[in-house]
Amino acid sequence: DPSVGRLQWPWAQHPVPASRFPLKEDHVSQLQQLKQQINGLGQAARRTGQELAQFDSAFAQQSAQVQATIGGSAQSKDRVMTASIQEAKTKVHAAVEALARLSQTANQYAASL
C-alpha cells in the first residue's frame, strides 16, 4: 500500500473554498471592475463639467446684464445681489475646473491599473 508510512493530514481531504484564497483571476476581475468604475466616474465628471461650463457661460451673460443695471445703485439690497452673483460665478467656475481635474485624474488612474 503506497500510503503506508506517509502522514495523513486531516484537512488535506477537504478542499479549501476558493473564497478564502482568491485566485489571480478574481484579483484581475476586481481590478477590471475598479477600472470600469473609475472610468465611469471620469466620464460623468467630464459630462457634468461640460454642462456646467455651458451654464457658466449663460449665467455670465445674464449676471452681467443684471449687474450693469443695478451696479451703480447705492442701495444695500443691490450690493447684496451683486455680491451674491459674484460669489456664484466664482464657485461655478471653480466647480467646472474641479470636475475637469477629476476627469483627467480618473483617466490617468484607470490607465495605470
C-alpha positions in Angstrom: 0.0 0.0 0.0 1.6 3.3 -1.1 0.0 5.3 1.8 1.8 3.2 4.4 4.4 5.2 6.2 3.1 8.6 5.0 1.5 11.1 7.2 -2.2 11.8 6.6 -3.3 15.4 7.1 -6.9 15.5 8.0 -7.5 18.9 6.2 -6.0 17.6 3.0 -9.1 15.6 2.3 -11.3 18.8 2.4 -10.6 21.4 -0.3 -10.3 25.0 0.9 -13.1 27.2 -0.5 -11.9 29.5 -3.3 -13.4 32.4 -1.4 -10.9 32.1 1.3 -7.9 32.3 -1.1 -9.0 34.3 -4.2 -7.3 33.3 -7.4 -5.4 35.6 -9.6 -8.4 35.8 -11.9 -10.5 37.1 -9.1 -7.9 39.8 -8.4 -7.8 40.7 -12.1 -11.6 40.9 -12.3 -11.7 43.2 -9.3 -9.1 45.4 -10.9 -11.2 45.5 -14.1 -14.3 46.4 -12.1 -12.4 49.2 -10.4 -11.1 50.4 -13.7 -14.6 50.5 -15.1 -15.9 52.4 -12.1 -13.1 54.9 -12.3 -13.6 55.4 -16.0 -17.3 55.9 -15.4 -16.6 58.4 -12.7 -14.3 60.3 -15.0 -16.8 60.3 -17.9 -19.6 61.5 -15.6 -17.3 64.3 -14.3 -16.4 65.3 -17.8 -20.1 65.4 -18.9 -21.2 67.3 -15.8 -18.3 69.7 -16.2 -19.2 70.4 -19.8 -22.9 71.0 -18.9 -21.8 73.3 -16.0 -19.5 75.2 -18.3 -22.4 75.9 -20.6 -24.4 77.1 -17.7 -21.5 79.2 -16.6 -21.4 80.9 -20.0 -25.2 81.7 -20.0 -25.0 82.7 -16.3 -22.1 85.1 -17.0 -24.2 86.9 -19.7 -27.3 87.1 -17.6 -25.5 88.2 -14.5 -23.5 90.9 -16.4 -26.8 92.4 -17.6 -28.2 92.4 -14.1 -25.0 93.9 -12.7 -25.0 96.6 -15.4 -28.5 97.6 -14.4 -28.0 97.7 -10.6 -24.3 98.2 -10.4 -24.3 101.9 -9.7 -27.1 101.7 -7.1 -26.3 102.7 -3.6 -29.0 100.5 -2.1 -27.9 97.8 0.3 -30.1 95.1 -1.4 -28.5 95.9 -4.8 -25.0 95.4 -3.3 -26.0 92.2 -1.7 -27.4 91.0 -5.0 -24.2 91.9 -6.9 -22.1 90.2 -4.2 -24.2 87.0 -4.5 -23.8 87.0 -8.2 -20.0 87.3 -8.0 -19.8 84.6 -5.4 -21.9 82.2 -7.5 -19.8 83.0 -10.6 -16.6 82.2 -8.7 -17.9 79.0 -7.3 -19.4 77.7 -10.6 -16.2 78.4 -12.4 -14.2 76.6 -9.6 -16.6 73.6 -9.9 -16.0 73.5 -13.7 -12.3 73.4 -13.1 -12.6 70.8 -10.3 -14.6 68.5 -12.5 -12.1 68.8 -15.3 -9.3 67.9 -12.9 -11.3 64.9 -11.6 -11.9 63.7 -15.1 -8.3 63.9 -16.0 -7.1 62.3 -12.8 -9.6 59.5 -13.1 -8.5 58.7 -16.7 -4.8 58.7 -15.6 -5.6 56.5 -12.6 -7.6 54.0 -14.6 -4.9 53.8 -17.3 -2.4 52.9 -14.6 -4.3 49.9 -13.3 
